[in-house]
Amino acid sequence: MEEPRYYDIRHVCGVSTHIDIENGKIDSAGSSFSDSAILRVLGRKGWGIVTIENFSSRTKKEINGFISEAMRFASVTEEEIVLGDAPSGMLKVPKIDGNPVDISLEEKCSLLQSIEAAARIDGIISTRAGYSEGSSTVCFTDSCGNEYSYPVCRSGYGINAIAGRNGDMQAARESERTIAGLNMYHKEHKGLEAAERALKLLDAAPAKGGKMNAVLDQELAGVFAHEAVGHASEGDLVKEGISVLKGRIGERIGDSSLSVVDDPTLHEFGFMPLDAEGVMPKRTEIIKSGVLNAYLHNRQTLALIGDGDAGHARAESDAVPQVRMSNTYIENGDSSYDEIIAECRSGVLLKGSRGGQVDPGRGVFQFNAEYGYVIENGELAGMIRDVSLSGDILQTMHNIVLCGDDLRLNQGYCGKGGQSVPVTDGSPHILLKNAVVGGQGV
């Protein structure tokens, strides 16, 4: 049988824990164990891929058998695969203080109950809190002799509060996720913040739509950086021709105040000691002072289109690696928050995110803010709700005229190709001229 040109094995072994509490009662709590690996073999025509359950108990003979099986799959593929050269290696993994694994499920339940209970104030008709934790050891080996192993533990909680009055209901949410240890101690104020904001939204006015100046807070501007810029810079989408950024390297695509970075080396929720192909991660400047500077790549897309860095291959557990973001953010500018509000003069401040849609191929987006405030004469006025932001990605980047000096990062998960991976996105406050704001007010 034909010998493989290359193979690698990524083995993930660990424990996942979850807790769900609804209206003061524990709905579910427990842990599950996983031990699986993905084996990729590169033959003359393409990849052969095999998933291996209970990998820790497999013998060398069995693994060789899986390699032979993967080679049979590789022999029937059609695509010629070339891998770009990229430095292998692993970054140092920071030590965790207060590893969640060492804390009992009972204590975690008690801490989450305290956060949820703090949200059950007058006017709140429903609350729901959740905690998730994943603690794993990731091992990577390949046919080039590279061997790496590292521990990872990600955990976090979220609290939802729904306020109701005369048939009107409004919801608010607070959440925190981290790689630095259990983060539920003394966080009752987060439950209270969610509840109080939900109550305030009952009295907020529906937003009036139209074209106007808009200030985006760190969360919503971070969502723009991730969804509208980050996905459009992923090398597989560029290769497939479904990115508005294709063929624009070196072109000015935004205001000179705008720089967007993806940095998997940051010790944030999207941190990667090495990527899913064993490549040493590095900071990549996607947009530098308004000019498109680089794409994000795995080794395959790097070989095909270049203009960027490998080290951005990621995968969920034993799934096939894809080009993915990690910690993606708009860099700080030199304007203060007060200067940005004053310069806006008349418009809206949009805060938080309730999801939305983006089409990186057509270059359009629509995001829903959690809430906002009217800006009149350079000062904040009344609170608004049911407000959205939409537009053309490239035009919007040209309309970002000020970037604040108050960068803040927010943690979450990103879905792509049926997989979900931990990410961070963020931004300082930014001023967007001539924004298309949607609302239900008149």
Secondary structure, DSSP 8 states (H G I E B T S, - for coil): ----SEEEEEEEEEEEEEEEEETTEEEEEEEEEEEEEEEEEE-SSSEEEEEEESGGG--HHHHHHHHHHHHHHHTT-----------B--------SS-GGGS-HHHHHHHHHHHHHHT--TTEEEEEEEEEEEEEEEEEEETTS-EEEEEEEEEEEEEEEEEEETTEEEEEEEEEEESSS---TT-HHHHHHHHHHHHHHHHSEE---EEEEEEE-HHHHHHHIIIIIIGGGBHHHHHTT--TTTT-TTSB-S-TT--EEE-TTSSSTT--SS-TTSB----EEEEETTEE--EE--HHHHHHH-SEES--EE-STTS--EE--SEEEE---SB-HHHHHHHH-SEEEEES---EEEETTTTEEEEE-SEEEEEETTEEEEEEES-EEEEEHHHHHHHEEEEBS--EEEEEEEEETTEEEEEEEEE--EEEEEEEEE-S--
